[in-house]
Amino acid sequence: MFVKAFRLRNLLYGLAAVGIAAAIVGNLAAMGVRALNRPEGAQMEPSAAETIEKKPEAGEKVVYLSFDDGPSAVTGEILDVLKEKEVPATFFVIGATTERGKALYQRIIDEGHALGIHSYSHRYGEIYESADAYLKDFERLSDHLEETVGVRPSICRFPGGSNNRHASKETLREIKKRLRKKGVVWFDWNAIAKDDRETPAPAEQMFETVVKTAGEKERILVLLHDDALRTTAAECVSMLIDHYRELGYRFEKLTSETDPICFG
């Protein structure tokens, strides 16, 4: 009887130890411990530093607002709207060397949004010349962000999308292979404002285009732009937030843990 009780006690202790270990591992993962090889003093990816994204349940509706080509004065206007409406978003940035641009990097982080890599130069002909050229530009922006705001993002968006025609299929395959080895996750989009023209589109037109291209999807990843020409972007963002909240969607930023939305 005593032996059985002793074995039962040991079994219970063992189960408790497993539970504690699992909890520790879970907590470490939640705190972004997989980034331990990051240089001392650098922050975790901002998307993980503030909150851990709740993965959508089946039937749950989520919108991810994302912006390419900033920062610019338009970025500040968009951040004002997001702050007022308490909505997180994702900014895939390019290389900014002015103090104003660097301050906007910092504001994106400070206000709880995700910072991602777009490209440093945004010169398609140069970055898509080869996988080496792309990764050189990628690392240049990564280094710049780390030096400027202490963040080295692990999410990115290809200029022109992950299946663009500016690079050969072989080059794109090699780039993706190398990004995977770095632990970098890339995102495309499944709703678009078609706002990347030489003149800014009316906010109402952009809004209608996003809603039309999004359809009735449960997970919507919206592509917008926040370069200096997109003077109507903030107004469109406000309209989109009101519209999708009324339809029961919640808003999230992208993280390296988000299930990617990518082109086939």
C-alpha positions in Angstrom: 0.0 0.0 0.0 2.8 2.3 0.9 4.7 1.5 -2.3 1.6 2.3 -4.4 1.1 5.6 -2.6 4.8 6.4 -3.1 4.6 5.7 -6.8 1.4 7.7 -7.1 3.1 10.7 -5.4 6.0 10.5 -7.7 3.7 10.3 -10.7 1.9 13.4 -9.6 5.2 15.2 -9.0 6.3 14.2 -12.5 3.1 15.5 -14.1 3.4 18.8 -12.2 7.0 19.2 -13.4 5.9 18.7 -17.0 3.2 21.2 -16.5 5.6 23.7 -15.1 8.1 23.1 -17.9 5.4 23.6 -20.5 4.3 26.8 -18.9 7.8 28.1 -18.8 8.3 27.2 -22.5 5.0 28.9 -23.3 6.0 32.1 -21.4 9.4 32.2 -23.1 7.8 31.9 -26.5 5.3 34.6 -25.7 8.1 36.9 -24.7 9.9 36.4 -28.0 12.8 34.4 -26.6 13.5 32.9 -30.0 15.2 36.2 -30.7 17.9 35.6 -28.2 20.6 35.8 -30.9 19.6 39.5 -31.5 22.3 42.0 -30.5 22.1 43.2 -27.0 20.0 46.3 -26.6 17.8 45.6 -29.6 14.1 45.3 -29.0 12.0 42.4 -30.0 10.0 42.7 -33.1 7.5 45.5 -32.1 4.6 43.2 -33.0 5.7 40.9 -30.1 7.0 43.5 -27.7 3.5 44.9 -27.0 1.0 42.2 -27.4 0.7 38.6 -28.5 -1.7 38.3 -31.4 -4.8 36.3 -30.8 -5.1 33.8 -33.7 -8.5 34.0 -35.3 -10.9 31.2 -34.5 -12.9 29.6 -37.3 -15.5 32.0 -38.4 -13.9 35.0 -36.6 -13.4 38.0 -38.8 -10.2 40.0 -38.9 -8.8 42.9 -40.8 -5.1 43.7 -41.1 -4.4 47.2 -42.3 -1.0 47.5 -43.9 0.9 50.4 -45.5 3.8 50.4 -48.0 6.4 53.1 -49.0 6.4 55.3 -45.9 7.3 57.0 -43.7 6.1 60.4 -44.9 3.9 63.2 -43.6 0.9 61.0 -44.6 2.1 58.4 -42.2 1.6 60.8 -39.4 -1.9 61.5 -40.5 -2.7 57.8 -40.6 -1.2 57.3 -37.2 -3.4 60.0 -35.8 -6.5 58.2 -37.1 -5.3 54.8 -35.8 -4.7 56.3 -32.4 -8.1 58.0 -32.2 -9.9 54.8 -33.2 -7.5 52.5 -31.2 -6.6 50.3 -34.1 -3.3 48.5 -34.7 -1.7 48.3 -38.1 1.4 47.3 -40.0 3.9 49.6 -41.8 6.3 48.1 -44.4 8.8 50.9 -44.6 11.6 52.1 -46.8 14.8 53.8 -45.9 14.3 57.2 -44.3 17.3 59.3 -43.4 15.7 62.5 -42.3 15.1 63.2 -38.6 11.3 63.4 -39.4 11.4 60.0 -41.0 13.3 58.5 -38.1 10.9 60.0 -35.7 8.0 58.3 -37.5 9.7 55.0 -37.3 9.8 55.5 -33.5 6.2 56.7 -33.4 5.0 53.5 -35.2 6.7 51.4 -32.5 5.7 53.6 -29.6 2.0 53.5 -30.5 1.9 49.7 -30.7 2.0 49.1 -34.5 4.2 46.6 -36.4 7.2 47.7 -38.3 8.2 45.6 -41.4 10.7 45.6 -44.2 9.7 46.8 -47.6 13.1 47.8 -49.1 15.7 50.5 -48.4 15.9 51.9 -51.9 12.6 50.7 -53.5 14.4 50.6 -56.8 13.0 47.6 -58.5 15.7 47.3 -61.2 18.4 47.2 -58.6 17.0 45.0 -55.9 15.6 42.4 -58.2 18.8 42.0 -60.3 19.7 39.0 -58.2 19.0 37.4 -54.8 22.3 38.9 -53.5 21.2 42.3 -54.6 17.8 41.9 -52.8 19.3 40.6 -49.6 21.9 43.4 -49.6 19.1 46.0 -49.8 17.1 44.0 -47.2 20.0 43.9 -44.7 20.7 47.6 -45.3 17.2 48.5 -44.1 17.4 46.0 -41.3 20.6 47.5 -40.1 19.3 51.0 -40.5 16.2 50.3 -38.4 18.2 48.6 -35.7 20.6 51.5 -35.5 17.8 54.1 -35.6 15.1 52.6 -33.3 16.7 49.3 -32.0 14.3 47.0 -33.9 15.2 44.4 -36.5 11.8 43.3 -38.0 11.1 39.7 -38.9 8.3 40.4 -41.3 8.5 41.9 -44.8 6.6 42.6 -48.0 8.2 42.3 -51.4 8.0 45.5 -53.5 5.5 44.6 -56.2 4.5 41.4 -54.3 6.1 38.0 -53.9 5.2 36.9 -57.4 6.2 40.2 -59.2 7.5 40.3 -62.8 10.5 42.4 -62.0 12.5 39.4 -60.9 12.9 36.0 -62.5 11.2 33.0 -60.9 14.5 31.6 -60.0 15.6 34.8 -58.3 12.4 35.0 -56.3 12.7 31.3 -55.3 16.2 31.9 -54.0 15.2 35.1 -52.2 12.4 33.3 -50.4 14.7 30.4 -49.5 17.2 32.8 -47.9 14.4 34.7 -46.1 13.1 31.4 -44.6 16.6 30.6 -43.3 16.6 34.0 -41.6 13.2 33.3 -40.0 11.6 36.1 -42.0 7.9 35.9 -42.9 6.6 37.8 -45.9 3.0 39.0 -46.6 1.2 39.9 -49.8 -2.5 41.1 -49.7 -6.0 40.1 -50.6 -7.6 43.5 -50.7 -6.3 46.6 -52.4 -7.1 50.3 -52.7 -5.3 50.7 -56.1 -3.9 53.9 -54.7 -0.4 53.6 -56.2 -0.9 56.1 -59.0 0.9 59.4 -59.7 -2.1 61.3 -58.4 -4.0 60.6 -55.2 -7.3 58.8 -55.6 -10.4 60.1 -53.8 -10.9 58.5 -50.4 -14.4 57.3 -51.3 -13.0 55.5 -54.5 -10.2 53.9 -52.5 -12.7 52.7 -49.9 -15.0 51.2 -52.4 -12.1 49.4 -54.2 -10.9 47.9 -50.9 -14.4 46.7 -50.0 -15.0 45.3 -53.5 -11.6 43.4 -53.6 -12.0 42.1 -50.1 -15.4 40.6 -50.8 -16.7 38.5 -47.9 -13.4 37.1 -46.7 -13.0 36.3 -43.0 -9.3 37.4 -43.0 -8.7 40.6 -44.9 -5.2 41.9 -45.5 -5.5 45.4 -47.0 -2.7 47.0 -49.0 -2.6 50.8 -48.8 0.3 53.3 -49.3 1.6 56.0 -47.1 4.1 57.8 -49.3 3.8 61.6 -49.6 1.4 61.5 -52.6 -1.3 59.6 -50.7 -3.0 62.7 -49.2 -6.4 61.0 -49.0 -5.2 57.8 -47.3 -6.0 58.8 -43.7 -9.6 59.6 -44.7 -9.9 56.3 -46.4 -8.5 54.5 -43.3 -11.1 56.1 -41.1 -13.9 55.0 -43.4 -12.6 51.4 -43.6 -12.3 51.1 -39.8 -15.9 52.3 -39.3 -17.2 50.0 -42.0 -15.5 46.8 -40.9 -16.2 47.4 -37.2 -19.9 47.7 -38.1 -19.6 44.3 -39.8 -18.2 42.7 -36.7 -14.5 42.6 -37.7 -11.6 43.2 -35.3 -8.3 44.7 -36.3 -4.9 43.2 -35.8 -1.3 44.0 -36.8 0.8 41.4 -38.6 3.5 39.4 -36.7 5.8 36.6 -37.5 3.2 34.4 -35.9 0.4 35.5 -38.1 -0.7 32.9 -40.7 0.7 34.4 -43.9 -1.6 35.7 -46.6 0.5 35.3 -49.8 0.1 34.9 -53.5 0.3 31.3 -54.8 
